[in-house]
C-alpha cells in the first residue's frame, strides 16, 4: 500500500495548481477549453507573461508513486466478468465494475469480490 502522506500531498498539490486552459478559449465559440500548447511567435502565454495564464510544467505533477491511483490508494482495475476478479491482487488493487455490465452480472461480481475480500469502488 502507498504512503498516506503522499496521497495527502497529491490532494494538496491538486488544489493549488491552476486549471490549464487553451489560449483564448473564451473568445472563439468552437474552441474547447482543453489545453493546447501555444506555438505562436509572439504568443504571450508561450513567453510566460505574468497575467496571461500558465503552462503545464513538470513541477505541477504528483509524486511518482501515487500518480494515477484512486484517492483510497488502490490501483483501479476495470472488470466486466466475475472471472476477471481472479487476476486482481486485493492488497494493492481495487475493482471498478464496468458501466456496460447488467444488474445480474453486477451482483455476481460484487458477491465474488466480497468473498475474495476485494474492494469494489462502485457498488
C-alpha positions as CSV (number, residue, x, y, z in Angstrom):
1,X,0.0,0.0,0.0
2,X,1.2,3.5,-0.8
3,X,2.1,6.1,1.8
4,X,-0.9,8.1,3.0
5,X,1.4,11.1,3.3
6,X,2.0,11.1,-0.4
7,X,-1.7,10.8,-1.2
8,X,-2.4,13.8,1.0
9,X,0.4,15.7,-0.7
10,X,-1.1,14.9,-4.1
11,X,-4.5,16.3,-3.0
12,X,-2.9,19.4,-1.6
13,X,-0.9,19.9,-4.8
14,X,-4.1,19.4,-6.9
15,X,-5.9,22.1,-5.1
16,X,-3.0,24.6,-5.6
17,X,-2.3,24.1,-9.3
18,X,-4.3,26.2,-11.7
19,X,-6.7,25.0,-14.4
20,X,-4.8,24.8,-17.6
21,X,-7.0,26.2,-20.4
22,X,-6.3,26.7,-24.1
23,X,-5.2,30.2,-25.0
24,X,-8.2,32.5,-25.8
25,X,-10.7,29.6,-25.3
26,X,-13.3,32.2,-24.3
27,X,-13.1,34.3,-27.5
28,X,-14.0,31.7,-30.1
29,X,-17.1,29.5,-29.7
30,X,-15.9,26.3,-31.4
31,X,-12.7,26.1,-29.3
32,X,-12.8,23.7,-26.4
33,X,-11.2,24.5,-23.0
34,X,-8.7,21.6,-23.3
35,X,-5.1,22.5,-23.2
36,X,-3.1,23.1,-26.4
37,X,0.5,24.3,-26.3
38,X,0.8,27.9,-27.6
39,X,3.2,28.0,-30.6
40,X,2.8,31.5,-32.0
41,X,5.9,33.6,-32.5
42,X,4.5,36.4,-30.3
43,X,2.3,34.4,-28.0
44,X,2.2,36.0,-24.6
45,X,1.3,32.7,-22.9
46,X,4.3,31.0,-24.6
47,X,6.5,33.9,-23.4
48,X,5.3,33.3,-19.8
49,X,4.0,36.9,-19.4
50,X,2.6,37.3,-15.9
51,X,-1.2,37.8,-16.4
52,X,-1.6,35.6,-19.5
53,X,-2.1,32.2,-17.9
54,X,0.3,29.4,-17.1
55,X,1.7,26.5,-19.0
56,X,1.7,22.9,-17.5
57,X,5.2,22.1,-16.3
58,X,6.9,19.2,-14.5
59,X,6.6,20.9,-11.1
60,X,2.9,20.5,-11.1
61,X,3.0,16.7,-11.2
62,X,2.1,14.4,-8.3
63,X,4.7,12.2,-6.7
64,X,5.5,9.3,-9.0
65,X,4.4,6.5,-6.6
66,X,0.9,7.9,-6.3
67,X,0.3,9.0,-9.9
68,X,-2.9,7.6,-11.4
69,X,-4.1,6.0,-8.2
70,X,-7.6,6.2,-6.7
71,X,-7.9,8.5,-3.7
72,X,-8.2,5.5,-1.5
73,X,-4.6,4.5,-2.5
74,X,-5.6,1.5,-4.6
75,X,-4.9,1.0,-8.3
76,X,-8.2,0.8,-10.3
77,X,-9.0,-2.3,-12.4
78,X,-12.0,-2.3,-14.7
79,X,-13.9,-5.6,-14.5
80,X,-16.6,-6.9,-16.8
81,X,-16.9,-10.6,-15.8
82,X,-16.6,-12.5,-12.5
83,X,-13.7,-14.5,-14.0
84,X,-11.5,-11.3,-14.2
85,X,-11.5,-11.0,-10.4
86,X,-9.0,-13.9,-10.2
87,X,-6.3,-11.7,-11.7
88,X,-6.8,-8.9,-9.0
89,X,-4.3,-8.5,-6.1
90,X,-6.5,-7.3,-3.2
91,X,-3.6,-5.7,-1.3
92,X,-2.9,-3.0,-4.0
93,X,-5.7,-3.2,-6.5
94,X,-9.4,-2.3,-6.3
95,X,-12.2,-3.1,-8.7
96,X,-14.5,-0.9,-10.7
97,X,-17.4,-2.7,-12.4
98,X,-17.9,-1.5,-16.0
99,X,-20.9,0.6,-16.8
100,X,-22.0,-1.8,-19.5
101,X,-22.4,-4.7,-17.1
102,X,-26.1,-5.5,-16.3
103,X,-27.7,-5.9,-12.9
104,X,-27.5,-9.7,-12.7
105,X,-23.8,-10.0,-13.6
106,X,-23.0,-6.9,-11.4
107,X,-24.4,-8.7,-8.4
108,X,-22.4,-11.8,-9.2
109,X,-19.2,-9.8,-9.5
110,X,-19.9,-7.9,-6.2
111,X,-20.7,-11.2,-4.4
112,X,-17.5,-12.8,-5.6
113,X,-15.4,-9.7,-4.8
114,X,-16.7,-9.8,-1.2
115,X,-15.8,-13.4,-0.9
116,X,-12.3,-12.7,-2.2
117,X,-12.0,-9.6,0.1
118,X,-11.5,-7.2,-2.9
119,X,-12.6,-3.6,-2.6
120,X,-15.3,-2.6,-5.1
121,X,-15.2,1.2,-5.9
122,X,-18.7,1.4,-7.4
123,X,-21.1,-0.9,-5.6
